Amino acid sequence: MSNLKLNSNQKKNIKRFALPIAAAILLFSSYGLGSSNASVTLDGEKAKYEKIQEKISIAKQDEAKLKDKIIELQGKVKEINTEYTERKKEFDEAEKIVENKENVMDELNKLNSELSASKGQITTIESDINAKKDELASLENAIKVKKEEPVQLPAGQLVVGKDIQPGRYKVLPVGRGANFFVYDSNGNTIVNTIIYSNSDLGVSEYVTMLLDGYVIDAHSPFKYVPVE
């Protein structure tokens, strides 16, 4: 028991070292507790960082998809613009046609009116022609054929007074017919016509005076019928 007793110096030494030791124990305890809290905090921040990184990665993926979508849409817009340009030409042409439709219709109506007027003129002219034909037929019917026998002469240049007697004759084609000319003694043209069996190509008969010295230029045979 005497060994357990401390003298005053030992007690002083114990007191002197006890406070630093207690402080050290308290410091180490605090450090341990702080380290634990710091670890928890760092773990939480790390989790937040990883979550943020994950969100950033997803956002970048979405951004890439959006860029691809934008490129695709830009291509479609380009195609639409090209098609619009091509169709616009067609539209402009169609629009011009529509704009000119009224002018075309007016022009068509004008042409129809002119055509109707022309038809009216043609009808009038045809009526005049028919009237002249009737008049000519009346005159021809009025011509009295003499009792003398008709004379048939070949094609060629014939002299009145030698090849045929002077007089008034109705000239008729023999066969199809052809050109028929008569010149006076001075070479002036008295008759210049076509006497043809088909009246569409000329006249079917022709009445003329053949005086002495006249020259007949017949391009085919003709029959000369004396008339009064």
Order of alpha helices (4+ residues) and beta strands (2+ residues): alpha-beta-beta-beta-beta-beta-beta-beta-beta
